[in-house]
Structure formats: structure tokens, C-alpha cells
Amino acid sequence: MLLKDRVTIVTGASSGIGLAIAEALAAQGAKVVVAARSADKLAALVTRIEAAGGTALAVPTDMTNEAQVDALFAACQSAYGPPALVVNNAGIADHTPTVDLSMARWSEVIGANLTSVFLGARAAMRAMIAAGKPGRILNVGSISAKVPRPDTAAYTASKFGLEGLTRSLALDGRPHGIAVSMVHPGSTISSLVPGITDQKREGTMAAEDVARVVVLMASLPDDVNLYESTILPVTMPFLGRG
């Protein structure tokens, strides 16, 4: 068990990539605190993890709400102690044409995909520094931080911003032994866009494949950081675009 008793928080854990990551980390022995807005889905996830012999705690959380994020970390501290690993996965997708993109929707996407990570990472760094132990923060990005798709101005901006935020966090965490990294998934079966991304089709991969990469990154020695990883289906039209 690569992560035995590693206290971990996974956000956006109620479905898709976050759910797969939470289950994979728990299977490797981590004590997983799962966060998302859907309390019923989190409860079902905890039941599955515990049935498989793992340890998990559900804390319903809106990761864009500062007070709720603080409460999430307080619940983790109370149940298991300070987190040694935090996976910031919460986020939403958007495919609104730029000319139709409202300020409200722009703010919603930036809040869900970028501000939520800032709040989660800041709370993680505070907890890890106070504990005086090495820690790891892993942000889930997207290949849209490399090559955007049409009609995704808000989503693309949020993921490019997340890449910059991750770089800054990595610098700020370095003196404290906190490794900060990110993984960029390509097309993955998930509930990100119901009716589209939750359907198996050519050029997609399973959320469990992304979770395997996260387990690898999370299980490295404390003094080693796989800073950035991109995982995508072999047939995905990403490389070689003109």
C-alpha cells in the first residue's frame, strides 16, 4: 500500500475523475476526505470505499466558498490530522461562444476552476506549514491549458491561469517541503458535460487511467516532485495540430 495512512483531501470527488482518484488513493491505504457539493453522492462514495476496506470521510463543500473550505480542512484535522496530500480537482466545463459569454458565466467558470484551487491550496499550505511536515498539492488541469478548443474562452483562461497558479504555488511551497504539481487529462469519461463526456467513444480514456497517474505522482518520495504530467488517449487529436 503505497500511501498507507496518508491523510488526503480530494475535491470534486462526487463523480468522474475526482471519484476515481479518491477510490484509487484509498485503495493504496490513504485516509481520504472527499469533498464536493453533492452530499448524497459523497455518502455513496464513502460507502464503497469502506466496503473495499478503505477509510474515508465525506464533507460536503462548495470549494468557491472560503468559509466552507476552511470548515473542510478543520473537519480533516479533527478526524485524521493535517493533510499530507491535497488533490484540487473541483471544476466545471463550459462551451459558450465568446460573443454570448456573459459576465456571470465567466465569473462562475473562473470561480469554480481557479478560485477554488487557490482556496484549497492556500488552506493546504497553511495546514502543512503548521504541521511542520512535508506535503504535496496536486492540481487537476486540462490539455486546454496547452491547446484550446473553440468556444471555450472562460474554461481555457481558467486552465491557463491554473498552470500559472501551480507554478507560483510550487515556488512558495518549496521552502516548506511542499511539492506542488499538476496533471493535464485529455478526453476522459466523466460527468463534466452530461450527455457528452459521460459517454464512451473513440478517443476517450477511463477516469481510472488518470487516477493511476495521480497515485504515481502522490507516492513519490517527499523530496521528489513530478511537476507536470499530461495523459491522453493515443488517438486524440492533440499532437500535430496546425
C-alpha positions in Angstrom: 0.0 0.0 0.0 1.9 3.0 -1.3 0.0 5.6 0.7 -0.8 3.8 3.9 -2.3 6.2 6.4 -1.6 9.3 4.2 -4.1 11.9 5.2 -5.6 13.2 1.9 -8.3 15.6 0.7 -9.8 15.2 -2.7 -12.1 17.9 -4.0 -14.7 17.4 -6.8 -14.8 13.8 -5.6 -18.5 13.1 -6.2 -18.1 11.8 -9.8 -15.7 11.3 -12.7 -12.0 11.9 -12.3 -12.3 13.0 -8.7 -14.2 9.9 -7.7 -11.7 7.7 -9.4 -8.8 9.5 -7.7 -10.4 9.2 -4.3 -11.0 5.4 -4.7 -7.5 4.8 -6.1 -5.8 6.7 -3.2 -8.0 4.9 -0.6 -7.1 1.5 -2.2 -3.4 2.4 -1.6 -4.1 3.0 2.1 -4.7 6.8 2.2 -7.3 8.2 4.7 -9.4 10.2 2.3 -11.6 13.2 3.0 -13.8 13.6 0.0 -15.4 17.0 -0.8 -18.0 18.2 -3.3 -21.4 19.9 -3.2 -23.4 16.6 -3.7 -23.8 15.2 -0.2 -25.6 12.1 -1.4 -23.0 11.2 -4.0 -20.2 11.7 -1.4 -22.0 9.4 1.0 -22.3 6.7 -1.6 -18.6 7.0 -2.4 -17.6 6.7 1.3 -19.8 3.5 1.5 -17.9 2.0 -1.5 -14.5 2.9 -0.1 -15.3 1.5 3.3 -16.8 -1.7 1.7 -13.5 -2.2 0.0 -11.6 -1.9 3.3 -10.6 1.8 2.9 -11.0 4.8 5.2 -13.0 7.9 4.1 -14.9 10.8 5.3 -17.4 12.9 3.4 -17.5 16.7 3.9 -20.0 18.4 1.5 -18.2 21.6 0.4 -18.6 24.4 -2.1 -14.9 25.0 -2.9 -15.6 28.6 -4.0 -16.9 29.4 -0.5 -14.0 30.5 1.7 -15.8 29.6 5.0 -16.7 26.1 3.7 -13.2 25.4 2.5 -11.9 26.3 6.0 -14.5 24.0 7.5 -13.4 21.2 5.2 -9.8 21.4 6.4 -11.0 21.7 10.1 -13.0 18.5 9.6 -10.0 16.8 8.2 -7.8 17.9 11.1 -10.4 16.8 13.6 -10.9 13.3 12.0 -7.4 12.4 10.9 -5.0 15.2 11.5 -3.4 17.7 9.0 -3.5 16.6 5.3 -0.3 15.4 3.7 -1.8 15.3 0.3 -4.5 17.6 -1.3 -5.9 16.9 -4.7 -7.6 20.0 -6.2 -10.0 18.5 -8.8 -13.2 20.5 -8.4 -14.3 22.3 -11.6 -16.8 22.8 -14.4 -16.7 22.9 -18.2 -18.1 25.5 -20.5 -18.6 25.7 -24.2 -20.2 29.1 -24.6 -19.3 31.1 -27.7 -17.3 34.2 -26.7 -19.8 36.6 -28.1 -22.5 35.0 -26.0 -20.4 34.6 -22.8 -22.0 36.6 -20.0 -20.0 38.1 -17.1 -22.0 35.9 -14.8 -21.0 32.8 -16.6 -17.3 34.0 -16.9 -17.1 34.6 -13.2 -18.8 31.2 -12.4 -16.2 29.3 -14.5 -13.2 31.2 -13.2 -14.5 30.8 -9.7 -15.1 27.0 -10.0 -11.9 26.2 -11.8 -9.3 28.7 -10.5 -10.5 30.4 -7.3 -11.5 27.1 -5.8 -7.9 25.8 -6.4 -6.5 28.9 -4.8 -8.7 28.5 -1.7 -7.9 24.8 -1.5 -4.1 25.3 -2.0 -3.9 28.2 0.5 -5.7 26.1 3.2 -3.4 23.2 2.4 -0.3 25.2 2.7 -1.4 26.7 5.9 -2.1 23.3 7.4 1.1 21.7 6.1 3.3 24.6 7.3 1.7 24.5 10.7 2.2 20.7 10.9 5.9 21.2 10.1 5.9 18.2 7.8 6.4 17.7 4.0 3.3 17.8 2.0 2.0 17.5 -1.6 -0.6 19.5 -3.5 -1.8 18.2 -6.9 -3.9 20.3 -9.1 -6.0 18.7 -11.9 -5.7 20.9 -15.0 -6.6 20.1 -18.6 -4.9 19.9 -22.0 -7.0 23.0 -22.7 -4.1 24.7 -20.8 -2.0 23.7 -23.8 -4.3 23.7 -26.9 -7.8 25.3 -26.6 -10.9 24.2 -28.3 -13.4 26.6 -30.0 -16.0 28.4 -27.8 -14.1 27.8 -24.5 -12.7 31.2 -23.6 -13.6 31.0 -19.9 -12.6 27.4 -19.5 -9.4 27.9 -21.4 -8.5 31.0 -19.4 -9.2 29.2 -16.1 -6.9 26.3 -17.0 -4.1 28.6 -18.3 -4.5 30.5 -15.1 -4.3 27.3 -13.1 -1.0 26.5 -14.7 0.4 29.8 -13.6 -1.0 29.4 -10.2 0.6 26.0 -9.9 4.0 27.3 -10.8 3.7 30.1 -8.2 2.5 27.7 -5.5 5.4 25.4 -6.3 7.8 28.2 -5.6 6.1 29.3 -2.4 5.8 25.7 -1.1 9.5 24.8 -1.8 11.0 26.3 1.3 8.5 24.3 3.4 9.0 21.0 1.8 5.6 21.2 0.0 5.7 19.8 -3.5 3.1 21.3 -5.9 2.3 19.7 -9.2 -0.4 19.3 -11.8 -1.8 16.7 -14.2 -3.4 17.5 -17.5 -6.0 14.9 -18.6 -7.2 14.7 -22.2 -10.7 13.5 -23.1 -11.8 11.4 -20.2 -15.1 9.7 -19.4 -16.6 11.8 -16.7 -19.7 13.8 -15.7 -18.1 17.1 -16.6 -20.5 17.6 -19.5 -23.5 15.3 -19.0 -24.6 13.6 -22.3 -21.2 14.1 -23.9 -18.2 13.3 -21.6 -20.1 10.6 -19.8 -20.4 8.5 -23.0 -17.7 6.0 -24.0 -16.5 6.9 -27.5 -13.3 6.7 -29.6 -10.6 9.0 -28.3 -11.5 8.9 -24.7 -10.0 7.2 -21.7 -11.3 6.0 -18.3 -11.1 8.2 -15.2 -9.2 5.3 -13.6 -6.4 5.9 -16.0 -6.0 9.4 -14.8 -6.2 8.2 -11.2 -3.3 5.8 -11.8 -1.1 8.8 -12.8 -2.2 10.7 -9.7 -1.3 7.7 -7.5 2.2 7.6 -9.1 2.7 11.3 -8.5 1.4 11.2 -5.0 3.6 8.2 -4.0 6.9 9.6 -4.9 9.4 10.3 -2.1 8.9 13.6 -0.3 11.9 15.2 -1.9 10.9 14.3 -5.5 8.2 16.1 -7.5 6.8 15.0 -10.8 5.8 18.6 -11.5 3.7 18.2 -14.6 2.1 15.2 -16.4 -0.1 15.1 -19.5 -2.2 11.9 -20.1 -4.4 11.5 -23.2 -5.7 8.8 -25.5 -3.3 7.8 -28.2 -5.9 8.6 -30.9 -6.8 12.0 -29.5 -6.2 14.9 -32.0 -3.8 16.9 -29.7 -0.3 16.5 -31.0 0.3 17.7 -34.6 -2.5 20.2 -34.7 -1.8 23.0 -37.2 
